[in-house]
């Protein structure tokens, strides 16, 4: 493998990357998340992506921690590990290049699916696999996938996320009319993330998770959901705000 770029990695993390890069089946190793985006703080961990071709043997790094093989985390999240890298919190995710390529090609046609996934209130859209490639830094090897935001995806995803948002808002009102404030607020928060996804699609902005997603897309629910008003009025106000942009 050839080195594409060399961001500043702590020694133990760099050692892990070197070990991963020579594992059987590995095509590329990437740095993702806030470390790649340049938005990391002192609490940020190190997100390492391992892109492989069909089969991967990570036994050379098994001494570092428990490995979760391909498929054990679901069809999109796939598998990975939380490994010991000399005190640096390091998450490793496995990505099958053929799977990423498949969903990237569908995304270019505006075709995608959304899975329920732990930690994702609005769900995990399949085009996130392409977003990960777009926002990561290649440390070793080459992936070779076009990461431009497809125009067709922007159009289709915006409409679909608007539908999801409106559906969640309808459920929020249903809960509100039954005076179930907790369920109503839960539906409102979900609608907020769905609206954030819609705005990201309209602007052609890649999203890989929901961390800081509301703030980055200008969706402000904090003041709304804590207002001392009746639940129906709360849902009405929040619905007006979330639908105002489109």
C-alpha positions as CSV (number, residue, x, y, z in Angstrom):
1,X,0.0,0.0,0.0
2,X,1.1,3.6,-0.6
3,X,0.7,6.4,1.9
4,X,-1.7,9.1,0.6
5,X,-1.5,11.6,3.4
6,X,0.1,11.8,6.8
7,X,-1.9,13.7,9.4
8,X,-0.4,14.0,12.8
9,X,-1.3,10.8,14.6
10,X,-0.2,9.9,18.2
11,X,2.5,7.2,18.0
12,X,0.3,4.4,19.3
13,X,-2.5,5.2,16.9
14,X,0.0,5.4,14.0
15,X,1.3,1.9,15.0
16,X,-2.3,0.6,14.9
17,X,-2.8,2.1,11.5
18,X,0.4,0.4,10.2
19,X,-0.7,-3.0,11.6
20,X,-4.2,-2.7,10.1
21,X,-2.8,-1.7,6.7
22,X,-1.0,-5.0,6.2
23,X,-3.8,-7.3,7.4
24,X,-5.0,-9.7,4.7
25,X,-7.8,-8.2,2.6
26,X,-7.4,-4.6,3.7
27,X,-7.5,-2.1,0.8
28,X,-7.3,1.2,2.7
29,X,-7.2,2.6,6.2
30,X,-8.8,6.0,6.9
31,X,-9.2,8.6,9.7
32,X,-12.7,9.8,10.2
33,X,-14.9,11.8,12.5
34,X,-13.8,15.0,14.2
35,X,-10.1,14.2,13.9
36,X,-10.4,14.2,10.1
37,X,-12.7,17.2,10.0
38,X,-10.4,19.3,12.3
39,X,-13.2,19.8,14.8
40,X,-11.8,17.5,17.6
41,X,-11.5,18.5,21.2
42,X,-9.7,17.0,24.1
43,X,-12.5,14.4,24.6
44,X,-12.6,13.3,21.0
45,X,-11.6,9.7,20.2
46,X,-9.8,8.4,17.1
47,X,-12.1,6.9,14.4
48,X,-10.3,4.5,12.1
49,X,-12.0,3.0,9.1
50,X,-10.8,-0.3,7.6
51,X,-11.9,-0.8,4.0
52,X,-11.5,-4.4,2.8
53,X,-12.2,-6.6,-0.2
54,X,-14.7,-9.3,0.6
55,X,-12.6,-10.9,3.4
56,X,-10.5,-9.4,6.1
57,X,-8.3,-11.0,8.7
58,X,-7.7,-8.8,11.7
59,X,-6.1,-11.5,13.9
60,X,-2.8,-9.6,13.9
61,X,-4.4,-6.9,16.1
62,X,-6.6,-9.2,18.2
63,X,-4.3,-8.7,21.2
64,X,-5.5,-5.1,21.4
65,X,-9.1,-5.9,22.3
66,X,-12.3,-7.6,21.3
67,X,-12.9,-7.7,17.6
68,X,-16.5,-7.8,16.1
69,X,-16.3,-9.5,12.7
70,X,-18.0,-8.3,9.5
71,X,-21.8,-8.4,9.8
72,X,-22.0,-8.5,13.6
73,X,-23.1,-4.9,13.8
74,X,-25.6,-5.0,11.0
75,X,-25.6,-4.6,7.3
76,X,-24.4,-0.9,7.3
77,X,-22.4,-0.5,10.5
78,X,-20.9,-4.0,9.7
79,X,-18.3,-4.6,12.4
80,X,-15.3,-3.2,14.2
81,X,-13.6,-2.9,17.5
82,X,-12.7,-0.6,20.4
83,X,-9.0,-1.2,20.7
84,X,-6.2,-0.3,23.2
85,X,-3.8,2.2,21.7
86,X,-1.7,3.4,24.6
87,X,-4.4,5.3,26.3
88,X,-6.0,6.9,23.2
89,X,-9.6,5.9,22.7
90,X,-9.7,4.4,19.3
91,X,-12.8,3.1,17.4
92,X,-12.3,0.9,14.4
93,X,-15.1,0.3,11.9
94,X,-15.1,-2.3,9.1
95,X,-16.3,-1.4,5.6
96,X,-16.6,-3.8,2.7
97,X,-15.6,-1.9,-0.4
98,X,-18.1,-3.8,-2.5
99,X,-21.0,-2.9,-0.1
100,X,-19.9,0.8,0.0
101,X,-19.7,0.9,-3.8
102,X,-23.1,-0.7,-4.2
103,X,-24.8,1.9,-2.0
104,X,-22.8,4.7,-3.5
105,X,-24.0,3.8,-7.0
106,X,-27.6,3.7,-5.7
107,X,-27.1,7.1,-4.0
108,X,-26.1,8.6,-7.3
109,X,-29.5,7.6,-8.7
110,X,-31.2,9.1,-5.6
111,X,-32.0,5.7,-4.3
112,X,-31.4,4.9,-0.6
113,X,-32.7,3.1,2.4
114,X,-32.9,4.0,6.1
115,X,-32.3,1.6,8.9
116,X,-33.1,1.9,12.6
117,X,-29.7,1.9,14.3
118,X,-28.7,2.4,17.9
119,X,-27.6,6.0,18.5
120,X,-29.5,7.4,15.5
121,X,-32.8,9.0,16.4
122,X,-33.8,9.6,12.7
123,X,-32.3,6.4,11.4
124,X,-29.2,5.6,9.4
125,X,-29.5,6.4,5.7
126,X,-27.6,4.0,3.4
127,X,-25.8,6.9,1.7
128,X,-23.9,7.5,5.0
129,X,-21.4,4.9,3.7
130,X,-20.6,7.3,0.9
131,X,-20.5,10.3,3.2
132,X,-17.9,8.5,5.4
133,X,-15.6,8.1,2.4
134,X,-16.1,11.8,1.4
135,X,-15.3,13.1,4.9
136,X,-12.5,10.8,5.8
137,X,-8.7,11.2,5.3
138,X,-7.0,8.2,3.7
139,X,-4.0,7.1,5.7
140,X,-3.0,4.0,3.8
141,X,-4.1,2.6,0.4
142,X,-6.8,3.9,-1.9
143,X,-10.6,3.6,-2.0
144,X,-11.3,5.0,-5.4
145,X,-15.0,6.1,-5.1
146,X,-16.4,9.4,-6.4
147,X,-17.5,11.3,-3.4
148,X,-19.3,14.3,-5.0
149,X,-22.8,14.9,-3.6
150,X,-25.2,13.6,-6.3
151,X,-27.8,16.1,-7.5
152,X,-30.4,13.4,-7.7
153,X,-29.8,12.4,-4.2
154,X,-30.1,16.0,-3.0
155,X,-33.6,16.2,-4.6
156,X,-34.9,12.8,-3.5
157,X,-33.5,12.9,0.0
158,X,-34.9,16.3,0.7
159,X,-38.4,15.2,-0.2
160,X,-38.2,12.0,1.7
161,X,-36.8,13.6,4.8
162,X,-39.6,16.2,4.6
163,X,-42.1,13.4,4.6
164,X,-40.5,11.7,7.6
165,X,-40.5,15.0,9.4
166,X,-44.2,15.6,8.8
167,X,-45.1,12.1,9.8
168,X,-43.2,12.5,13.1
169,X,-45.0,15.9,13.7
170,X,-48.4,14.2,13.1
171,X,-47.5,11.7,15.7
172,X,-46.3,14.4,18.1
173,X,-49.7,16.1,17.8
174,X,-51.5,12.8,18.3
175,X,-49.6,12.3,21.6
176,X,-50.2,15.9,22.6
177,X,-53.9,15.6,22.2
178,X,-53.7,12.6,24.6
179,X,-51.7,14.7,27.0
180,X,-48.7,12.4,26.7
181,X,-46.0,15.1,26.8
182,X,-43.0,12.8,26.9
183,X,-44.1,11.0,23.8
184,X,-44.9,14.3,22.1
185,X,-41.5,15.7,22.8
186,X,-39.8,12.5,21.7
187,X,-41.6,12.7,18.3
188,X,-40.7,16.4,18.1
189,X,-37.0,15.7,18.6
190,X,-37.1,13.0,16.0
191,X,-38.8,15.4,13.6
192,X,-36.0,17.9,14.4
193,X,-33.3,15.5,13.3
194,X,-35.3,14.6,10.2
195,X,-35.5,18.3,9.3
196,X,-31.8,18.5,9.8
197,X,-31.2,15.7,7.3
198,X,-33.5,17.5,4.9
199,X,-31.6,20.7,5.1
200,X,-28.3,18.8,4.7
201,X,-29.7,17.2,1.6
202,X,-30.8,20.5,0.1
203,X,-27.4,22.0,0.6
204,X,-25.6,18.9,-0.6
205,X,-23.8,18.5,2.8
206,X,-22.6,15.0,3.8
207,X,-23.7,13.8,7.2
208,X,-22.2,10.8,9.0
209,X,-24.0,10.9,12.3
210,X,-26.3,13.0,14.5
211,X,-23.6,14.6,16.6
212,X,-24.1,18.4,16.5
213,X,-26.4,17.9,13.6
214,X,-29.2,20.1,14.8
215,X,-26.8,23.0,15.5
216,X,-25.0,22.6,12.2
217,X,-28.2,22.8,10.2
218,X,-29.7,25.7,12.2
219,X,-32.4,23.6,13.9
220,X,-33.0,25.0,17.4
221,X,-35.4,23.0,19.5
222,X,-34.0,23.6,23.0
223,X,-36.0,26.7,23.7
224,X,-39.2,25.2,22.3
225,X,-39.3,21.9,24.1
226,X,-38.7,23.5,27.5
227,X,-41.4,26.2,27.1
228,X,-44.0,26.2,30.0
229,X,-47.0,25.8,27.7
230,X,-49.6,23.1,27.1
231,X,-48.4,20.2,25.0
232,X,-50.7,21.0,22.0
233,X,-49.4,24.6,21.8
234,X,-45.8,23.2,22.1
235,X,-46.3,20.9,19.1
236,X,-48.0,23.6,17.1
237,X,-45.1,26.0,17.7
238,X,-42.4,23.5,17.0
239,X,-44.2,22.3,13.8
240,X,-44.3,25.9,12.5
241,X,-40.6,26.3,13.1
242,X,-39.5,23.0,11.6
243,X,-41.7,23.4,8.5
244,X,-40.8,27.0,7.9
245,X,-37.7,26.3,5.7
246,X,-39.4,23.9,3.4
